[in-house]
Amino acid sequence: MAGTVTVPGSSVPSTPLLKDQLDIVIPTIRNLDFLEMWRPFFQPYHLIIVQDGDPSKVIKVPEGFDYELYNRNDINRILGPKASCISFKDSACRCFGYMVSKKKYVFTIDDDCFVAKDPSGKDINALEQHIKNLLSPSTPFFFNTLYDPYREGADFVRGYPFSLREGAPTAVSHGLWLNIPDYDAPTQMVKPRERNSRYVDAVLTIPKGTLFPMCGMNLAFDRTLIGPAMYFGLMGDGQPIGRYDDMWAGWCVKVICDHLSLGVKTGLPYLWHSKASNPFVNLKKEYKGIFWQEDIIPFFQNATLSKECDTVQKCYISLSEQVREKLGKIDPYFVKLADAMVTWIEAWDELNPSAAASEAVAENGKATK
């Protein structure tokens, strides 16, 4: 594990939002030269770098960033046998960073993503927009046709119930990408030259009861509200599936957010996704998931959580039991995944004892009533 300090006098915003309340989590197998472009926006913040692949490889981080770096040896040392729940040779390893973070908010980004420009040519501060999304409420219970009513220049339209205008706490901010879209392998093959140049200046709340495909390359969330559900599953080395890590997390997160009356936003901010991955390699990773998702999505659409599931951890354990019972019939992989979901929660609570203690206090309080 390594660390550096921020260089005084560098080009950073004078008053960065949530400077001491947010970590930036980056999974990588390569030197992080891409951070140079993000320096004006990221340098005030603490970085958690999760190194995938060969732990003996030295990852170089540009000078002036405050960071900690974890490789597979660190993950094994910190989690012991529970390290089995953290994927290897897959970007799903990023969720280890969510677990070790001690901040209220997390922003995660891939190392092939760069600063995009808005239609006026101005650099987009993606992190700042994510923070604005998270700090304003969501509207999951009733759709506002002017999109996010809390943005400057917008409001609730005529006919929107006044009783719902306080909104719900926002747990997740899901950003988008210019240039290379986040397509699956078959779509990549059919449209190898397609690029996204459409900049849509909008933020939407995803309605309650509606699932969505969550992409992990431009994502922020409130760790205190939904952190324990941000498990990116078992993917990559030794697993029959890949490239569904963020999808799995998104489906679990949305079901739990709906149950706990939390909001999920999508839209702004955009970043520039620079590199298209190999569609043939992707197809090899995805092909089982492409078939399985036709059963997985109805499973999540019909998943139910009881009134007793009043914390994220309880919701997640309940989902793991349903995964074992219903999806386990499709393939033994889902039994293994259900076990890993439980292990993840156990490891989360061990590394975040204050949150686990609060849950225990709440449970004891119920028992004495």
N, C-alpha and C positions, 0 to 999 in steps of 0.2 A: 504494500500500500504506500502511496506517495502523496505529497502535498506541496503546493506552492502558495504564494501570497499574491494578492492583486498589486500590480505596479501602480504607484501613485501617479497622478497626472495623466493617466491614459484617457483615451476618447470614450467616455461612457456617459450615459444620461446623468444629470446632476442629482436627481431624486428618483432612483429606480424603484418601481412599485414592489412591495413585499420582499425587499432585498434579504431580510433575515428570516423569511417565512417560506421560502421556496427553494427546492433543489431541482437541478436539471440532470436527468438521467440519460446516459448515452451508452448503448451497447455497441461494441466495435471489435474488429479483428485487425485494424490497421492504425497507422499514425493519424492523429486528429488534426491534420492541416486545415480541414474545413472550418475549424473554430476561428481562424483568422478573419473570415468574412463575417462571422457572428460576433466578433469581439466588442463592437460598440453596444451590443444588446445583452450579451451573456456575461461579460467580464465581472460585473458586480455580484454575480450569483455564485453559489457553491455548486460544483459539478460532482456527480457520482458516475464514474465510468466503470462499466461492467465489461471486462475483456473476455471475449469468447475464444474458443480454440486453444492453441498451444500456450500454456501459462508461462513457458520459459521465454516467449517472445517479448521483447521490450516495446511497449507502446509509447510513442513520443507525443507529448502534449505541449502545445506552444506555451512559451513563457508568459507569466502574468495571470494565469488562471488559478483560482483556488479550487482544488479538487481532491478527491480520494479515488483510488483505482483498486478494483477487486478483480482477481483472476480466479480460475477454477480452484486453485489450491486454497485461496482465501475463503471461497464459498464452502469448500469441504471442511476447512478448519472451524469456521464460524457455526455452521449448521450441523456438522457431524453426520450421522446417518440420515438426517432429514434433508441433506443436500440432494437426495435422490429426486426431490420434487422440482429442482431447477434444471431446465433443459440445457443441453450441451450441443455446441455447433448449430445454434439457431438463435435468432435475435430475441426469442422468448426469454433468454437469460436476463433480459433487462429488468424483469419483475423482481429480481434479487435487490436491485437498487431501490425499488419502492419499499421493500421490506426493511432495509437498513437506514433509510432516510428518517430523520427526526423532525422534519419540517411539516407544516400543515398542507402545503401544496407541492405538487410534482409536475414538471413539464418534461416530456420525453421526445426525443428527436433522433432520426437516423443520420449516420455520418455521410450520406450522399444527398443531403438536403441543404440547400443554400438560401440566402436571402432573396426573396422575390420582390418585384416592384409593382406598385399599384398602377392604375391606368394613367396617372399623372407623371409617372416615372420616379416616384419617391420610394425609397427602401421601406419595406414593410417590417415593422417591429412585431413579429409574430408573438413573442412572449408577452408583450404589453397587451395585445388584443385578447389573448387567452385569459390573462388576469382580469381584464374588464368583463369577459364572459362569466368567469367564476364568481366575481364579486357582485354581480347583479342577478336577480331571481330568474327562474325559468317559468314557462307557462305550459306544463304538461297536460293540464286537465281541460283546456279549451284553446283552440287554435286561433291566434291573432293574425288576420290576413295582411297586416303591415309588418309581419315578422316580429322581431324582438321589440316589444313596446318600451323597453327601458333604455334603448339607444337614443342618443341625442337626435332630435328631429322626428321622432316617432312617438306613438302613444297607442293606447287601446282604441280600437275602432268602435263605432256605434254598434250596440248589441252585445258587447262583451260584458259578462256579469261583473258587477262591482264587487261581489263577494269573493271573486277569484283574482282580483287585481293585485293582491299582495304577492301572488306567485308562490313558487316553491324554491327552496335552496338549490343552487346549481352544484351538482357533484362532478360533472364531466364537461369539458370543452373539447370538441373534436374539430380539428382544422383540416384544410384541404390542400391541394397541390396544383401548381401550374407546371407545364411541360409534360413530364411522364405521369400519366394517370395510374392509379392503383388498380390495375386490371389483373384478372386471373389468367392462367396460361392459355386456355383456348381463345380468349378474347385478344390476348397479345399476339397470338399466331395469325388471327384473322385480320388484325389491324396493327401490323408491326410499325407503321410510320405515324400512327395517330398521336397527336400531342394536344394537351389541353391548354388553350389560350383564353378561355372564357373566365373573366374575373367577375364574380357575382357579389355585389356589395350587400351581403345579407347574413344574418345569424338567425337560425331557427331553433325552436325547442322541438325535439322529437316527441310526438304525442304519446301519452300513456297507452300501453298496449301494443305499441309498434316497435318491432325490432329493427336493427340497422347493422350494416357491416362496419365495424369499428377498425380503423387503420391506426396502428401504433406509431407511425413515423412523425406525427404532428399532433400531439395529444397532451392535454393537461387535465388534472383532476384534483379534487379536494381529498387529501389522504385521510383526514379525520372523518369524512362522511362516507367514503366508499373504498378506501384503500385495501382492506382485506379481500375485496372481491376482484381486485385487479391482478388476478393470477393468469399468466399467459400459457398455462397448461404444459403438457408433456409433448414436446416437438423435437425434431432434429435427430441427432445421433441415437440410434437404437430404437426409434419410434417409427411407426408405419405411416406417419403423416407429418407434413410441415406446412408453413405458410397459413396456418389457421390459428396461430397463437393469439393474435389480437382479435380475431373473429370470436373465438371461444370466450375470451375475457369480455368482449362487448356484449355478447348474448347474456352471459351471467350477470353482468353489471346492470343491463337494462331491466331485466326481470326484477332484480333486487331494488333498483331505484324506483321502479313502478310501485313495488310493494311498500317501500318506506317513504313514498311521496317526495322523491328527490327528482331533480331535473337533469336532462342531458341536452346540450346544445351542439349544433353542427353548423358549419359555414366558415366565416372568417375565423382565424387568419389563414392566408395562403402562404406557402413557401414554395421554393423552386426545387422540384425533384429532378435531379440531374442525370440519373443513370437507370436505364431499363435493364432489369435482370433477365437472364437467359430463359426464354419461354419453355425450352425443352427440359432444362433442369427444373424449372418451376412445375411443369406438368408431372414430372416424376414425384415431386414432393406432394402435389395437390390431388393426384387423381383419386385417391380413396376419399378424401374430403369432399370432392365434387359429388361423389355418389352419396356419401354419408350425410351431407348437409340437407338432403331432401327428407331425411328422418330427424336430423338434429333440430332444424328450425321448427317443425311442428311440435317437437318435444318442448322447446322453450316457449312456444306460443301457448301451450297448454299447461305449463308448469304452474303449480300453486304453492303458496307459502302461507302457513297458518298464522293466526294472531300471536302465537307464542314466539314467532320469529321476529323479534323486535330489535335485533342488532344485525349488522352486516354478517358477523361471524355465524350467528344462528341461521340466517338465511342461506349462507354458503354451504354450511354442513347439510342443511335440508336438501339443497340442490344436489349435493354430492350423492346423497342417498337415492334420490330420484334418478340420477345418471346411472348409478350402479344397477338399479332395478329395471329401468326401461331401456337405456341405451346399451347396457351390458349384453342385451340379447342380440344386438347387431354384430358386435365384435368384442373379444376379450380385452381389447385395448381400452374400452370405456370403463371396465372394472378397475384396470390399472390407473386410469385417469381419476376415477372417483377416489381411490386410495390416496393419490397424490394431492387431490383437493383438500382432503382432511389433513394430510401432512403439512401442506402449505399453511393452513390456519393454525395448526399447532406451532409451527416455526414462527409465524407472524406474532402470535401471542407471547412466545418466549422472548423475542427481540423487542417487543413493544409491551412490556408488562403493565404500564400505566393504563393503557387502553383495555387490556384484559382484566385488570383490577376493577376498573370502572364498570365493566360488564358484570363482574361477579357481585359487586355492591348492589347494582340494580336488581340482579336476580335474587339476592338475599332479601332485599327490600320487599319484593313481591311475596316471598315466602312468609314474611312476618305479618303480612296484611290479613 
